[in-house]
Amino acid sequence: MVDKETIAKMASRVEQCRRLAKSTTDKRTARVLLQMAQEGEADIARMLAESGQSEA
């Protein structure tokens, strides 16, 4: 079973990366932040799939 608190913290960090990517003027930094967000979302999805849970 996946700890909901851990998933919530991971999702919060994903959103923080997306917000920072929007606020920075450095294109390279924005790309890296968006990549981090995508990887975090993939990690969350994988963890939930492995545990048989959904994102709801």
C-alpha positions in Angstrom: 0.0 0.0 0.0 1.2 3.5 -0.9 1.3 6.1 1.8 -1.1 8.8 0.8 1.0 11.4 2.7 4.0 10.5 0.6 2.0 10.7 -2.7 0.6 14.1 -1.6 4.1 15.4 -0.9 5.4 14.1 -4.2 2.4 15.7 -6.1 3.1 19.0 -4.2 6.7 18.9 -5.4 5.6 18.2 -9.0 3.3 21.3 -8.9 6.1 23.4 -7.3 8.4 22.4 -10.3 5.7 23.4 -12.7 5.2 26.8 -11.0 8.9 27.5 -10.9 9.2 26.6 -14.6 6.5 29.2 -15.4 8.1 31.8 -13.3 11.7 31.5 -14.5 13.1 33.4 -17.5 15.9 30.9 -18.0 14.7 28.4 -20.7 17.2 25.7 -19.7 16.0 25.8 -16.1 12.4 25.7 -17.2 13.1 22.6 -19.3 14.8 20.9 -16.4 12.0 21.8 -14.0 9.3 20.5 -16.4 11.3 17.3 -16.9 11.5 16.9 -13.1 7.7 17.3 -12.9 7.1 14.7 -15.6 9.4 12.3 -13.9 7.7 12.9 -10.6 4.3 12.3 -12.2 5.6 9.1 -13.8 6.9 7.9 -10.4 3.6 8.6 -8.7 1.7 6.7 -11.4 4.1 3.8 -11.2 3.9 3.6 -7.4 0.1 3.7 -7.6 -0.1 1.1 -10.3 2.3 -1.2 -8.4 0.1 -1.0 -5.3 -3.1 -1.4 -7.3 -4.4 2.0 -6.3 -5.7 4.9 -8.5 -4.8 8.6 -8.3 -8.2 9.5 -6.9 
